[in-house]
Amino acid sequence: MERFFFYGTLRRGGRFHHQLRLANRARFIGEDRVAGRLYDCGPWPAALFGSGG
């Protein structure tokens, strides 16, 4: 089974979640958090994962 982590407007109930057509094909497992840092790279954000991120 593949697992995906969504945040922002792509997460369940987010503005663009329905455009991914996941509601009918995926099963919500639960909420979670990841250690790291987000960066503003213009139109798309970037993430560096890890405790030192």
N, CA, C and O atoms as a Tripos MOL2 file, in Angstrom:
@<TRIPOS>MOLECULE
protein
  212   211    53     0     0
PROTEIN
NO_CHARGES

@<TRIPOS>ATOM
      1 N           0.8470   -1.1760    0.0000 N.3       1 MET1
      2 CA          0.0000    0.0000    0.0000 C.3       1 MET1
      3 C           0.8910    1.2370    0.0000 C.2       1 MET1
      4 O           1.8330    1.3360    0.7860 O.2       1 MET1
      5 N           0.5840    2.1720   -0.8840 N.am      2 GLU2
      6 CA          1.3060    3.4370   -0.9020 C.3       2 GLU2
      7 C           0.6220    4.4170    0.0430 C.2       2 GLU2
      8 O          -0.6010    4.4130    0.1800 O.2       2 GLU2
      9 N           1.4230    5.2520    0.6890 N.am      3 ARG3
     10 CA          0.8750    6.2680    1.5820 C.3       3 ARG3
     11 C           1.3620    7.6380    1.1320 C.2       3 ARG3
     12 O           2.4930    7.7970    0.6720 O.2       3 ARG3
     13 N           0.4890    8.6110    1.2750 N.am      4 PHE4
     14 CA          0.8070    9.9840    0.8720 C.3       4 PHE4
     15 C           0.5470   10.9130    2.0370 C.2       4 PHE4
     16 O          -0.3530   10.6790    2.8440 O.2       4 PHE4
     17 N           1.3280   11.9560    2.1200 N.am      5 PHE5
     18 CA          1.1560   12.9730    3.1480 C.3       5 PHE5
     19 C           0.8020   14.2740    2.4380 C.2       5 PHE5
     20 O           1.5830   14.7790    1.6320 O.2       5 PHE5
     21 N          -0.3790   14.8180    2.7400 N.am      6 PHE6
     22 CA         -0.8190   16.0730    2.1300 C.3       6 PHE6
     23 C          -0.8890   17.1550    3.1880 C.2       6 PHE6
     24 O          -1.1780   16.8840    4.3540 O.2       6 PHE6
     25 N          -0.6240   18.3710    2.7770 N.am      7 TYR7
     26 CA         -0.7720   19.5160    3.6730 C.3       7 TYR7
     27 C          -1.3600   20.6630    2.8710 C.2       7 TYR7
     28 O          -1.4400   20.6030    1.6440 O.2       7 TYR7
     29 N          -1.7630   21.6900    3.5670 N.am      8 GLY8
     30 CA         -2.2980   22.8710    2.8970 C.3       8 GLY8
     31 C          -3.5980   22.5760    2.1690 C.2       8 GLY8
     32 O          -4.4510   21.8490    2.6770 O.2       8 GLY8
     33 N          -3.7470   23.1420    0.9780 N.am      9 THR9
     34 CA         -5.0120   23.0380    0.2520 C.3       9 THR9
     35 C          -5.2580   21.6540   -0.3210 C.2       9 THR9
     36 O          -6.3700   21.3800   -0.7720 O.2       9 THR9
     37 N          -4.2540   20.7560   -0.3220 N.am     10 LEU10
     38 CA         -4.4370   19.4040   -0.8330 C.3      10 LEU10
     39 C          -4.9480   18.4370    0.2310 C.2      10 LEU10
     40 O          -5.4070   17.3450   -0.1060 O.2      10 LEU10
     41 N          -4.8780   18.8100    1.4940 N.am     11 ARG11
     42 CA         -5.3050   17.8880    2.5520 C.3      11 ARG11
     43 C          -6.8190   17.7090    2.5430 C.2      11 ARG11
     44 O          -7.5450   18.4880    1.9260 O.2      11 ARG11
     45 N          -7.2760   16.6910    3.2240 N.am     12 ARG12
     46 CA         -8.7060   16.3690    3.2800 C.3      12 ARG12
     47 C          -9.4830   17.5880    3.7440 C.2      12 ARG12
     48 O          -9.1690   18.1780    4.7780 O.2      12 ARG12
     49 N         -10.4880   17.9610    2.9850 N.am     13 GLY13
     50 CA        -11.2820   19.1380    3.3010 C.3      13 GLY13
     51 C         -10.6740   20.4330    2.7960 C.2      13 GLY13
     52 O         -11.2830   21.4950    2.9240 O.2      13 GLY13
     53 N          -9.4750   20.3580    2.2220 N.am     14 GLY14
     54 CA         -8.8100   21.5440    1.6840 C.3      14 GLY14
     55 C          -9.4210   21.9890    0.3670 C.2      14 GLY14
     56 O         -10.2110   21.2720   -0.2470 O.2      14 GLY14
     57 N          -9.0460   23.1660   -0.0450 N.am     15 ARG15
     58 CA         -9.6260   23.7990   -1.2280 C.3      15 ARG15
     59 C          -9.4990   22.9590   -2.4990 C.2      15 ARG15
     60 O         -10.4290   22.9270   -3.3060 O.2      15 ARG15
     61 N          -8.3640   22.2770   -2.6930 N.am     16 PHE16
     62 CA         -8.1240   21.5500   -3.9400 C.3      16 PHE16
     63 C          -8.1470   20.0250   -3.7810 C.2      16 PHE16
     64 O          -7.8060   19.3050   -4.7190 O.2      16 PHE16
     65 N          -8.5380   19.5390   -2.6290 N.am     17 HIS17
     66 CA         -8.5790   18.0880   -2.3990 C.3      17 HIS17
     67 C          -9.4420   17.3710   -3.4320 C.2      17 HIS17
     68 O          -9.0610   16.3130   -3.9330 O.2      17 HIS17
     69 N         -10.5950   17.9370   -3.7500 N.am     18 HIS18
     70 CA        -11.5030   17.2850   -4.6960 C.3      18 HIS18
     71 C         -10.8970   17.1610   -6.0900 C.2      18 HIS18
     72 O         -11.2690   16.2610   -6.8420 O.2      18 HIS18
     73 N          -9.9730   18.0460   -6.4470 N.am     19 GLN19
     74 CA         -9.3640   17.9780   -7.7750 C.3      19 GLN19
     75 C          -8.4230   16.7900   -7.9090 C.2      19 GLN19
     76 O          -8.1330   16.3520   -9.0220 O.2      19 GLN19
     77 N          -7.9460   16.2680   -6.7920 N.am     20 LEU20
     78 CA         -7.0820   15.0920   -6.8370 C.3      20 LEU20
     79 C          -7.8910   13.8110   -7.0300 C.2      20 LEU20
     80 O          -7.3320   12.7470   -7.2920 O.2      20 LEU20
     81 N          -9.1950   13.9240   -6.9000 N.am     21 ARG21
     82 CA        -10.1080   12.7940   -7.0070 C.3      21 ARG21
     83 C          -9.7460   11.6740   -6.0270 C.2      21 ARG21
     84 O          -9.9290   10.4920   -6.3140 O.2      21 ARG21
     85 N          -9.2300   12.0760   -4.8680 N.am     22 LEU22
     86 CA         -8.8400   11.0870   -3.8710 C.3      22 LEU22
     87 C          -9.9960   10.6370   -2.9980 C.2      22 LEU22
     88 O          -9.9720    9.5310   -2.4600 O.2      22 LEU22
     89 N         -10.9870   11.4640   -2.8540 N.am     23 ALA23
     90 CA        -12.0900   11.1490   -1.9520 C.3      23 ALA23
     91 C         -12.7350    9.8130   -2.3080 C.2      23 ALA23
     92 O         -13.1990    9.1020   -1.4160 O.2      23 ALA23
     93 N         -12.7750    9.4580   -3.5850 N.am     24 ASN24
     94 CA        -13.4030    8.2150   -4.0180 C.3      24 ASN24
     95 C         -12.4230    7.0560   -4.1390 C.2      24 ASN24
     96 O         -12.8520    5.9080   -4.2490 O.2      24 ASN24
     97 N         -11.1110    7.3230   -4.1230 N.am     25 ARG25
     98 CA        -10.1350    6.2620   -4.3720 C.3      25 ARG25
     99 C          -9.1820    5.9960   -3.2140 C.2      25 ARG25
    100 O          -8.4390    5.0150   -3.2390 O.2      25 ARG25
    101 N          -9.1940    6.8510   -2.2090 N.am     26 ALA26
    102 CA         -8.2400    6.6910   -1.1140 C.3      26 ALA26
    103 C          -8.9650    6.5860    0.2200 C.2      26 ALA26
    104 O         -10.1080    7.0210    0.3650 O.2      26 ALA26
    105 N          -8.2860    6.0100    1.1690 N.am     27 ARG27
    106 CA         -8.8420    5.8700    2.5080 C.3      27 ARG27
    107 C          -8.0300    6.7430    3.4520 C.2      27 ARG27
    108 O          -6.8050    6.6380    3.5070 O.2      27 ARG27
    109 N          -8.7130    7.5980    4.1910 N.am     28 PHE28
    110 CA         -8.0610    8.4600    5.1590 C.3      28 PHE28
    111 C          -7.6230    7.6040    6.3430 C.2      28 PHE28
    112 O          -8.4420    6.9110    6.9460 O.2      28 PHE28
    113 N          -6.3360    7.6490    6.6750 N.am     29 ILE29
    114 CA         -5.8050    6.8500    7.7760 C.3      29 ILE29
    115 C          -5.7790    7.6590    9.0690 C.2      29 ILE29
    116 O          -6.1550    7.1570   10.1280 O.2      29 ILE29
    117 N          -5.3360    8.9080    8.9820 N.am     30 GLY30
    118 CA         -5.2830    9.7440   10.1700 C.3      30 GLY30
    119 C          -4.4090   10.9560    9.9490 C.2      30 GLY30
    120 O          -3.7550   11.1000    8.9160 O.2      30 GLY30
    121 N          -4.4140   11.8170   10.9370 N.am     31 GLU31
    122 CA         -3.5690   13.0120   10.8820 C.3      31 GLU31
    123 C          -2.1950   12.6850   11.4350 C.2      31 GLU31
    124 O          -2.0420   11.7680   12.2420 O.2      31 GLU31
    125 N          -1.2000   13.4370   10.9980 N.am     32 ASP32
    126 CA          0.1630   13.1960   11.4560 C.3      32 ASP32
    127 C           0.9610   14.4860   11.3490 C.2      32 ASP32
    128 O           0.4690   15.4930   10.8410 O.2      32 ASP32
    129 N           2.1590   14.4450   11.8190 N.am     33 ARG33
    130 CA          3.0920   15.5790   11.7310 C.3      33 ARG33
    131 C           4.4490   15.0580   11.3180 C.2      33 ARG33
    132 O           4.7900   13.9010   11.5650 O.2      33 ARG33
    133 N           5.2170   15.9210   10.6900 N.am     34 VAL34
    134 CA          6.5880   15.5710   10.3230 C.3      34 VAL34
    135 C           7.5160   16.6640   10.8210 C.2      34 VAL34
    136 O           7.1490   17.8390   10.8640 O.2      34 VAL34
    137 N           8.7130   16.2650   11.1930 N.am     35 ALA35
    138 CA          9.7250   17.2330   11.6050 C.3      35 ALA35
    139 C          10.4090   17.7750   10.3660 C.2      35 ALA35
    140 O          10.6920   17.0240    9.4330 O.2      35 ALA35
    141 N          10.6710   19.0490   10.3480 N.am     36 GLY36
    142 CA         11.3490   19.6340    9.2120 C.3      36 GLY36
    143 C          11.0510   21.1150    9.0900 C.2      36 GLY36
    144 O          10.5600   21.7520   10.0220 O.2      36 GLY36
    145 N          11.3570   21.6390    7.9330 N.am     37 ARG37
    146 CA         11.1860   23.0690    7.6920 C.3      37 ARG37
    147 C          10.6260   23.2750    6.2960 C.2      37 ARG37
    148 O          11.0480   22.6120    5.3480 O.2      37 ARG37
    149 N           9.6660   24.2040    6.1670 N.am     38 LEU38
    150 CA          9.1030   24.5590    4.8660 C.3      38 LEU38
    151 C           9.7960   25.8020    4.3280 C.2      38 LEU38
    152 O          10.1750   26.6930    5.0890 O.2      38 LEU38
    153 N           9.9590   25.8520    3.0090 N.am     39 TYR39
    154 CA         10.5940   26.9930    2.3620 C.3      39 TYR39
    155 C           9.6750   27.5560    1.2810 C.2      39 TYR39
    156 O           9.0050   26.8040    0.5740 O.2      39 TYR39
    157 N           9.6490   28.8600    1.1610 N.am     40 ASP40
    158 CA          8.8660   29.5350    0.1290 C.3      40 ASP40
    159 C           9.7140   29.6090   -1.1390 C.2      40 ASP40
    160 O          10.6870   30.3610   -1.2050 O.2      40 ASP40
    161 N           9.3340   28.8210   -2.1390 N.am     41 CYS41
    162 CA         10.0680   28.7950   -3.4070 C.3      41 CYS41
    163 C           9.2010   29.3390   -4.5370 C.2      41 CYS41
    164 O           9.2550   28.8480   -5.6650 O.2      41 CYS41
    165 N           8.4120   30.3440   -4.2270 N.am     42 GLY42
    166 CA          7.5430   30.9160   -5.2360 C.3      42 GLY42
    167 C           6.2180   30.1770   -5.2770 C.2      42 GLY42
    168 O           5.5770   29.9960   -4.2420 O.2      42 GLY42
    169 N           5.7980   29.7440   -6.4680 N.am     43 PRO43
    170 CA          4.4870   29.1160   -6.5890 C.3      43 PRO43
    171 C           4.3820   27.7640   -5.8740 C.2      43 PRO43
    172 O           3.2770   27.3410   -5.5350 O.2      43 PRO43
    173 N           5.5030   27.0770   -5.6390 N.am     44 TRP44
    174 CA          5.4710   25.7780   -4.9590 C.3      44 TRP44
    175 C           6.4130   25.8000   -3.7670 C.2      44 TRP44
    176 O           7.5550   26.2460   -3.8730 O.2      44 TRP44
    177 N           5.9240   25.3140   -2.6310 N.am     45 PRO45
    178 CA          6.7920   25.2580   -1.4590 C.3      45 PRO45
    179 C           7.7220   24.0460   -1.5350 C.2      45 PRO45
    180 O           7.4810   23.1120   -2.3000 O.2      45 PRO45
    181 N           8.7600   24.0750   -0.7490 N.am     46 ALA46
    182 CA          9.6780   22.9500   -0.6380 C.3      46 ALA46
    183 C           9.7880   22.5790    0.8300 C.2      46 ALA46
    184 O           9.5690   23.4180    1.7040 O.2      46 ALA46
    185 N          10.1240   21.3360    1.1020 N.am     47 ALA47
    186 CA         10.2660   20.8700    2.4770 C.3      47 ALA47
    187 C          11.5870   20.1350    2.6250 C.2      47 ALA47
    188 O          11.9960   19.3730    1.7490 O.2      47 ALA47
    189 N          12.2440   20.3780    3.7500 N.am     48 LEU48
    190 CA         13.4450   19.6470    4.1190 C.3      48 LEU48
    191 C          13.0720   18.9050    5.3920 C.2      48 LEU48
    192 O          12.8530   19.5220    6.4350 O.2      48 LEU48
    193 N          13.0020   17.5970    5.3070 N.am     49 PHE49
    194 CA         12.5330   16.7840    6.4190 C.3      49 PHE49
    195 C          13.6610   16.4010    7.3540 C.2      49 PHE49
    196 O          14.8100   16.2810    6.9290 O.2      49 PHE49
    197 N          13.3460   16.2090    8.6120 N.am     50 GLY50
    198 CA         14.2980   15.7550    9.6150 C.3      50 GLY50
    199 C          14.3820   16.7430   10.7590 C.2      50 GLY50
    200 O          13.9660   17.8930   10.6270 O.2      50 GLY50
    201 N          14.9170   16.2980   11.8760 N.am     51 SER51
    202 CA         14.9990   17.1450   13.0600 C.3      51 SER51
    203 C          15.9090   18.3410   12.8460 C.2      51 SER51
    204 O          15.7210   19.3780   13.4820 O.2      51 SER51
    205 N          16.8960   18.2160   11.9590 N.am     52 GLY52
    206 CA         17.7780   19.3410   11.6780 C.3      52 GLY52
    207 C          17.2860   20.2150   10.5480 C.2      52 GLY52
    208 O          17.9020   21.2280   10.2190 O.2      52 GLY52
    209 N          16.1470   19.8100    9.9420 N.am     53 GLY53
    210 CA         15.6140   20.5100    8.7790 C.3      53 GLY53
    211 C          15.2250   21.8720    9.1120 C.2      53 GLY53
    212 O          14.7540   22.6080    8.2460 O.2      53 GLY53
@<TRIPOS>BOND
     1     1     2 1
     2     2     3 1
     3     3     4 2
     4     3     5 am
     5     5     6 1
     6     6     7 1
     7     7     8 2
     8     7     9 am
     9     9    10 1
    10    10    11 1
    11    11    12 2
    12    11    13 am
    13    13    14 1
    14    14    15 1
    15    15    16 2
    16    15    17 am
    17    17    18 1
    18    18    19 1
    19    19    20 2
    20    19    21 am
    21    21    22 1
    22    22    23 1
    23    23    24 2
    24    23    25 am
    25    25    26 1
    26    26    27 1
    27    27    28 2
    28    27    29 am
    29    29    30 1
    30    30    31 1
    31    31    32 2
    32    31    33 am
    33    33    34 1
    34    34    35 1
    35    35    36 2
    36    35    37 am
    37    37    38 1
    38    38    39 1
    39    39    40 2
    40    39    41 am
    41    41    42 1
    42    42    43 1
    43    43    44 2
    44    43    45 am
    45    45    46 1
    46    46    47 1
    47    47    48 2
    48    47    49 am
    49    49    50 1
    50    50    51 1
    51    51    52 2
    52    51    53 am
    53    53    54 1
    54    54    55 1
    55    55    56 2
    56    55    57 am
    57    57    58 1
    58    58    59 1
    59    59    60 2
    60    59    61 am
    61    61    62 1
    62    62    63 1
    63    63    64 2
    64    63    65 am
    65    65    66 1
    66    66    67 1
    67    67    68 2
    68    67    69 am
    69    69    70 1
    70    70    71 1
    71    71    72 2
    72    71    73 am
    73    73    74 1
    74    74    75 1
    75    75    76 2
    76    75    77 am
    77    77    78 1
    78    78    79 1
    79    79    80 2
    80    79    81 am
    81    81    82 1
    82    82    83 1
    83    83    84 2
    84    83    85 am
    85    85    86 1
    86    86    87 1
    87    87    88 2
    88    87    89 am
    89    89    90 1
    90    90    91 1
    91    91    92 2
    92    91    93 am
    93    93    94 1
    94    94    95 1
    95    95    96 2
    96    95    97 am
    97    97    98 1
    98    98    99 1
    99    99   100 2
   100    99   101 am
   101   101   102 1
   102   102   103 1
   103   103   104 2
   104   103   105 am
   105   105   106 1
   106   106   107 1
   107   107   108 2
   108   107   109 am
   109   109   110 1
   110   110   111 1
   111   111   112 2
   112   111   113 am
   113   113   114 1
   114   114   115 1
   115   115   116 2
   116   115   117 am
   117   117   118 1
   118   118   119 1
   119   119   120 2
   120   119   121 am
   121   121   122 1
   122   122   123 1
   123   123   124 2
   124   123   125 am
   125   125   126 1
   126   126   127 1
   127   127   128 2
   128   127   129 am
   129   129   130 1
   130   130   131 1
   131   131   132 2
   132   131   133 am
   133   133   134 1
   134   134   135 1
   135   135   136 2
   136   135   137 am
   137   137   138 1
   138   138   139 1
   139   139   140 2
   140   139   141 am
   141   141   142 1
   142   142   143 1
   143   143   144 2
   144   143   145 am
   145   145   146 1
   146   146   147 1
   147   147   148 2
   148   147   149 am
   149   149   150 1
   150   150   151 1
   151   151   152 2
   152   151   153 am
   153   153   154 1
   154   154   155 1
   155   155   156 2
   156   155   157 am
   157   157   158 1
   158   158   159 1
   159   159   160 2
   160   159   161 am
   161   161   162 1
   162   162   163 1
   163   163   164 2
   164   163   165 am
   165   165   166 1
   166   166   167 1
   167   167   168 2
   168   167   169 am
   169   169   170 1
   170   170   171 1
   171   171   172 2
   172   171   173 am
   173   173   174 1
   174   174   175 1
   175   175   176 2
   176   175   177 am
   177   177   178 1
   178   178   179 1
   179   179   180 2
   180   179   181 am
   181   181   182 1
   182   182   183 1
   183   183   184 2
   184   183   185 am
   185   185   186 1
   186   186   187 1
   187   187   188 2
   188   187   189 am
   189   189   190 1
   190   190   191 1
   191   191   192 2
   192   191   193 am
   193   193   194 1
   194   194   195 1
   195   195   196 2
   196   195   197 am
   197   197   198 1
   198   198   199 1
   199   199   200 2
   200   199   201 am
   201   201   202 1
   202   202   203 1
   203   203   204 2
   204   203   205 am
   205   205   206 1
   206   206   207 1
   207   207   208 2
   208   207   209 am
   209   209   210 1
   210   210   211 1
   211   211   212 2
@<TRIPOS>SUBSTRUCTURE
     1 MET1         2 RESIDUE 1 A MET
     2 GLU2         6 RESIDUE 1 A GLU
     3 ARG3        10 RESIDUE 1 A ARG
     4 PHE4        14 RESIDUE 1 A PHE
     5 PHE5        18 RESIDUE 1 A PHE
     6 PHE6        22 RESIDUE 1 A PHE
     7 TYR7        26 RESIDUE 1 A TYR
     8 GLY8        30 RESIDUE 1 A GLY
     9 THR9        34 RESIDUE 1 A THR
    10 LEU10       38 RESIDUE 1 A LEU
    11 ARG11       42 RESIDUE 1 A ARG
    12 ARG12       46 RESIDUE 1 A ARG
    13 GLY13       50 RESIDUE 1 A GLY
    14 GLY14       54 RESIDUE 1 A GLY
    15 ARG15       58 RESIDUE 1 A ARG
    16 PHE16       62 RESIDUE 1 A PHE
    17 HIS17       66 RESIDUE 1 A HIS
    18 HIS18       70 RESIDUE 1 A HIS
    19 GLN19       74 RESIDUE 1 A GLN
    20 LEU20       78 RESIDUE 1 A LEU
    21 ARG21       82 RESIDUE 1 A ARG
    22 LEU22       86 RESIDUE 1 A LEU
    23 ALA23       90 RESIDUE 1 A ALA
    24 ASN24       94 RESIDUE 1 A ASN
    25 ARG25       98 RESIDUE 1 A ARG
    26 ALA26      102 RESIDUE 1 A ALA
    27 ARG27      106 RESIDUE 1 A ARG
    28 PHE28      110 RESIDUE 1 A PHE
    29 ILE29      114 RESIDUE 1 A ILE
    30 GLY30      118 RESIDUE 1 A GLY
    31 GLU31      122 RESIDUE 1 A GLU
    32 ASP32      126 RESIDUE 1 A ASP
    33 ARG33      130 RESIDUE 1 A ARG
    34 VAL34      134 RESIDUE 1 A VAL
    35 ALA35      138 RESIDUE 1 A ALA
    36 GLY36      142 RESIDUE 1 A GLY
    37 ARG37      146 RESIDUE 1 A ARG
    38 LEU38      150 RESIDUE 1 A LEU
    39 TYR39      154 RESIDUE 1 A TYR
    40 ASP40      158 RESIDUE 1 A ASP
    41 CYS41      162 RESIDUE 1 A CYS
    42 GLY42      166 RESIDUE 1 A GLY
    43 PRO43      170 RESIDUE 1 A PRO
    44 TRP44      174 RESIDUE 1 A TRP
    45 PRO45      178 RESIDUE 1 A PRO
    46 ALA46      182 RESIDUE 1 A ALA
    47 ALA47      186 RESIDUE 1 A ALA
    48 LEU48      190 RESIDUE 1 A LEU
    49 PHE49      194 RESIDUE 1 A PHE
    50 GLY50      198 RESIDUE 1 A GLY
    51 SER51      202 RESIDUE 1 A SER
    52 GLY52      206 RESIDUE 1 A GLY
    53 GLY53      210 RESIDUE 1 A GLY
